[in-house]
Amino acid sequence: MEHATAAMLLMQSGMPAPAIALLRPQFESMVRGIWLKFAATQTQVDKLSLPLTEETARRGDDLPMLADMLKRLEAIPEAPKHIVAQLQTYKDIAWKALNSYTHGGMHPLSKFVTGYSPKLVFDSLCNSNGILMMATQMLCILSGAPENQGKWRKLIDEYSDCLHPINWTTDKSV
């Protein structure tokens, strides 16, 4: 949730490159949270639950990468299929650009010269909003009251014009 708020504040402050770069950790945090709940082993959960030290940080380095977490989630019947499908579709569409913004690649360098179109700014914030709404659905599941997802889905329907990943179908059409 902090990544989404920070991205919006950075956009409002005229800093679109770091705002867009924050979509990657927002997305990765969402995937990791679902993976921890539904697909991680107890050993993996324990590794991420320990107090942070140099030693525990080293032990945490062998956790699966994002693509492996998504593959594992797809194979787990208990994982929320609609959320996992949305995350996989978002990764398929946005991953290269997210990496470019995160690592100072071509995308932000090009936009530094040409500027950021209002559509790119809007779409980036819509992507952040969509991931945030997936996080709210996940919070409903984690709270033990998954029935509360219905309230959020009403908001998703009402504000679908600013929640891009929610609207992406699993056949990857945009």
Disulfide bonds with the S-S distance in Angstrom:
none
